[in-house]
Structures are given as C-alpha cells and as structure tokens.
Amino acid sequence: MKKTTKLLVLLVTTLLFASCNSGDGLQYMPFLDEEGGNWGMIGTDGDVLFTKEFKEMPTVAMNDRFFAKNGDGKWELYATGSKPTVVGKDMYEEAGAFIEDVAPVVMKGKPIQFIDKEGNVAFTLGKVNGKAIEECTNFSDGVAIFKAGKYYGCINSSGKIIVEPQYLSINPANDGKMLAVDKKYENVEDRNKGKYTVLSTSGKVISEIPAKNFTDIGTQFVDGALMVEDNSSDGTRRKGLIDENGEYIVKPSSKIHNIKDIKDGMFIFYDGDRYGVMDFKGEVVIRAKYRTLHFANKKGLFWAREDRDKSGFVLINDLDETISKEDFYNVQDFHGSYAAVQESENNWIFVNDKGEDQKIKTDIYHIIDDNTGDQIFHSQYFDTNSFINKLDVQPNGFLGLNLTMNAQNIINSIKKIEGAVISTEPSDHTYESYIESDLTINKAEVVISTSFDEYFVSPIESTTTDYYGYTYTETTGYNYKNINPNKISLEIKREGLIIGHMSEVTSKLIEKTKAFGKVVKENKNAVVVQVGSYTYFVANSGQSVYIICGHLDAKNIDISQYEDVTEDSDVSVDIENAIDSTYNDYVDTTIAR
C-alpha cells in the first residue's frame, strides 16, 4: 500500500476540523431559563433580549442577525429584537452566523451562497477554473476556505478569490496568516522533502517552512507565533514557537511538553504534569501548578483549576493572584466586560473582570456562547454534466478501468480514484473473483466492481523434502494472475444530491454509450449497445442507475421492466441469464459485481 506522508495527514482534512472565530462581534447568546424549556437570547452583559421562543437552539447573534431552525428542521434568518423577526422568505439546509456582513447558506438544489443582512444573495460559489466549488467554511479573520475538486482555495468577504485552489489543505486564518500545503507535494512520500506555505490573508505567499525542521507543527499563528514540536534524543516531546519565517521565538524545551494556547505575548505550557504560563522570552510567568488553565479572553486574566475532580474554576491574573471570590462549576470566555459562569449545578450568572457578580433579571439554567451554526457548507447543486465527465465512459470501460486490464492494474487504477479505499496486496484478495470499492463522485455514492471467470490471485508455493524423505508444499506468498475481467459494473445510488437526477443521469449515459456502437434495444430508462466484442448495458432501477460493460449476451437482456421506472420504483436488476456462455463458468452474476 502506498505510504501516506505525515505532512499530508497533518493538514489535508482542513474542512473537517475548521472552526470559525467569532471574535468580538458576539452580541447575544442562546440560553434556557429552565430545564426542558424553549430557547431565548441574552446579551453578553446579561440583559435578556427575549425568552422561550425557539424549541431548537439558535445560533449566536452577530451583526444584528441570527439563524434558528423551524419545525421542518430548516434554518431561517432573524433580526435581533425583543420579538424575533424573520428576515426574508427563504429557508436553508445549512447556515452559518454573520461573522462578517455576509453569511454562508445552502438552499436545496443550489450551490453555496452568501447572503447579506436582508437575506439577499450577495454572491454564489459556483465554479472556479471549470471545477465546481463543493465545500466552504465560514469566515475566520475575514477569509473563508473553499474546496474545488481535490484542492483548496480562499475567498474574502466580498466573494473575491484571493487564493486559487492549488493547495492540498489550508488551515483557518488567524493573525493575518494561514498555513497551507501546496499541491506540488501531493505525491511526496518523504515528509522531510515537503514544505508548509505561510499565506497572508490577502493571498500572498509570505514564506515556506521546511517540514524537516520539525516533527509536528500547529495550525494557526497567534501574535506572530506558531507552535512547533521537536523530539529529544530520548523521544520526549518538546514544544516551542516559531515566527512566520520558521525562525525560533522560543526554542523547544524539555520543560514544554505541550503548548495549549497562545495569547497576548504569552502561552500556556504543560510540563508533563501541570499547566503554567510563559512569555515569548521563555520566562515563566505562572509556574506549572494547575490541572486546568486557559486564557479568559481578557488581557492578563486566566481561568484556572487546581484539581479537576475536587475544585472549580477561579479567575486569576498574570501575577498568579486569585481574583474571583469563589470557584465555579464551568466558565466561558469574557465577551466585552463580562463572562458567563456556572455558579451551581442549575444556575449561571455573569461576572466582571474582578470576579464580581453582575446582577441580572432572569434565571439562567444553561447558556451557549459558541454556536455559530453549521461549520462546513456543502453545495446542494448537482452538476450532471460534470458527473458524467468524471465517469470517463469509454468504449471498453470507465473511471480509468477497462476490459483489457489484469486484476493488478484494475486495483491500482481504483486506488488512484479520489476517496477509494482498497488494498493493493494480493494476499488481501485470495479466493476472490471480483473487485469492488465504494466511491463518492461529485457527492454521488457509487460502487465500482469488476468480475472475473476465476480467482484472480494465485498462491506462490514451495515444495520441500524433509530429513525423512517426506515431501510437502507450503504457500510462501501470493501473486496476481494475468487474466482480464468479463465485465465492469458501476452502481450509482439514489442518495444525497443524486435524488431527483436519476432520469437525467440515465439519459446522458444512454446517449454516451449509444455513440460507441450498435443499439440492440432501447427505451427511456435502459439501453443495450453492442460495441465490437463487448456489450454496454445501462438501466435505471428507480433506486440505482447501473452501467455495465462486458461480455454480455445482448439479445438475452430484457429491458422491458425498466420502461415505466420512476424514482419511486425499485426494480430488481439481474443479468444472470445475460452473460455470454463462453464466460459463464465462474461469474458472479449479480449486477453490482
């Protein structure tokens, strides 16, 4: 199996883990005033906007707007006010908070869009360089990351592309910078030969940092610093900080086993037992004495807990002085002058930067300050032409597979398809007469499979005669046989975005295969085409669209059952009697194989 580089593993799943930074734009937070009640909204100073309005938790309010789900599970846009007011008439499958003046949304059957505060479409993420934009994040530091085809790029809040999709991954922007991996390292197996690219939020390349300099690297810059890791000779993890050019700010040290967070020219470090604080000079600000420690989002203040099991959080300053008069079950960041803290099991309050109780006029059972809606946005637009093009249907096969390949070449070709998971080791395919893999192509779930007349892997045997003259045979390994498949099949499942497009996909596949040879029989949902010594068969069963190329008996394939198929149908598709008898001895006759 091809070895995956650590360089790619670190960053290639960017969109899966991307989070959005709400910054200081938070205005109101969803809260419950009683267990099991409906959600209201409360300000960052404890002033209640409204109570008991929503069954499901809304997003936080930013830029005077928030989203909440209706009874059908669709997001709707609301203006802030003592009585929440719906803005516009549209409902969304996915939606994200107004971190900027525009917010990402997805409507059924449409690509990703960004709307303004009145619900009008400000811009749409359609295609770039001929490839559809499939995914996008919300904004972080004024930049949103998108995926087009295999690669990532960035837009700004005006919808302008500031980074072309030429990166294997891009981490969310912060501190005016982003960390990325260029696609030129896609096939690099030796991590030490790769580099990380540092980009500005205007899209310019600031620097390239050699991966070989560090065993691990962080995801975001803060105050010009990025966490890195180096291993000592005894294998102990050592963390440090570098600048945008890869130069050390704080060299890795055995005293720093981990860096939890960076802020205001300081960082929280873990010494292998407890947490403390250091500055960018590497000097200890607070010795490592706390079981839990994090920045309180207000300069010079931290939330600390000495024992995870027996004590709550207290507010401390950078002199390690305790500010709050009591400890709390749970705490949130400061947003402006106040932070929400859990005073008892069923009660939250607000405190100021001296730890003093801010008197409020309502009970708070629960409060959330980080719900910005969906994190990753997925295009709901299904581009049938793009999908058909990706199938790469040829006279003797599709998706890079054809009937003249042997088993090893077929497996290697499947392995190259994005998202395919299949072993290339012969020993993993013993006693198999078919090859199969699940794939996702343009968000459509498909199954690619090939059938052979016999097992396509043979054992490597060695004959040995022992001391007593007894001869025995043992298997020492396995090899792929040099045989060709009798058919290649593709099942396109009626799931996700393919719903509603089954007939269109079928028609285009029929049109495509008819161009290769002589039509033997045809109706609106199926076709049989003779292409030299091969036969193409396309059929819509209602729940799947099938396309098969192989040694089929064209005259014996009955397509009448597909004549009146709709997406509500579920016709059994089987060609047991349609395989040419010349190739029929060992063939698995179900169409999916």
VENHU-V66850 format. One record per backbone hydrogen bond with DSSP energy under -1.0 kcal/mol. CO is the residue of the C=O (numbers start at 1). NH is the residue of the N-H. Records with the same first field share a line. If there is no record, write none. Layout:
CO->NH / NH
This chain:
5->9
6->10
8->12
11->14
13->16 / 17
14->17 / 18
22->25
27->44
28->61
29->42
30->368
31->40
32->365 / 366
34->37
39->53 / 54
40->31
41->49 / 50
42->29
43->46
47->43
50->41
54->39
61->27 / 28
62->65
64->80
65->62
66->78
67->59
68->76
70->73
74->70
75->92
76->68
77->87
78->66
79->85
85->79
92->75
94->106
95->374
97->99
103->115
104->96
105->113
106->93 / 94
107->110
110->380
112->125
113->105
114->122 / 123
115->103
116->119
120->116
123->114
124->126
126->133
128->131
131->128
134->379
135->147
136->377
140->143
143->140
144->155
145->137
146->153
147->134 / 135
148->151
151->148
152->166 / 167
153->146
154->162 / 163
155->144
156->159
160->156
163->154
164->166
166->183
167->152
169->181
174->177
176->201
177->174
178->199
179->171
180->197
181->168 / 169
182->185
183->186
185->188
190->193
191->194
194->211
196->209
197->180
198->206 / 207
199->178
200->203
204->200
207->198
209->196
210->213
211->214
216->229
222->225
225->222
226->242
227->218
228->240
229->215 / 216
230->238
232->235
236->232
238->230
239->253
240->228
241->249 / 250
242->226
243->246
247->243
250->241
253->256
256->239
258->270
261->268
263->266
265->280
266->263
267->278
268->260
269->276
270->257 / 258
274->271
275->289 / 290
276->269
277->285 / 286
278->267
279->282
283->279
286->277
287->289
290->275
292->305
294->303
296->334
298->301
301->296
302->316
303->294
304->314
305->291 / 292
307->311
313->328
314->304
315->323 / 324
316->302
317->320
321->317
328->313
330->342
338->335
339->351
340->332
341->349
342->329
344->347
347->343 / 344
349->341
350->358
351->339
352->355
356->352
364->348
366->32
370->372
371->60
372->97
377->136
382->384
383->387
384->388
385->389
386->390
387->391
391->399
394->397
396->403
397->394
398->401
402->405
406->410
407->411
408->412
409->413
410->414
411->415
414->417
417->420
425->428
426->429
429->432
432->456
433->452
435->450
437->448
439->446
441->444
444->441
445->493
446->439
447->491
448->437
449->489
450->435
451->486 / 487
456->481
458->479
460->476
462->474
464->472
466->469
470->466
472->464
474->462
477->460
479->458
481->483
486->551
487->451
488->549
489->449
490->547
491->447
492->545
493->495
495->498
496->499
498->501
501->505
502->506
503->507
504->508
505->509
506->510
507->511
508->512
509->513
510->514
513->516
518->530
521->528
525->540
526->523
527->538
528->520 / 521
529->536
530->518
531->534
534->531
535->550
536->529
537->548
538->527
539->546
541->571
543->494
544->541
545->492
546->539
547->490
548->537
549->488
550->535 / 552
551->580
552->554
553->556
554->557
559->562
560->563
562->565
566->569
575->578
578->553
580->583
581->584
590->593
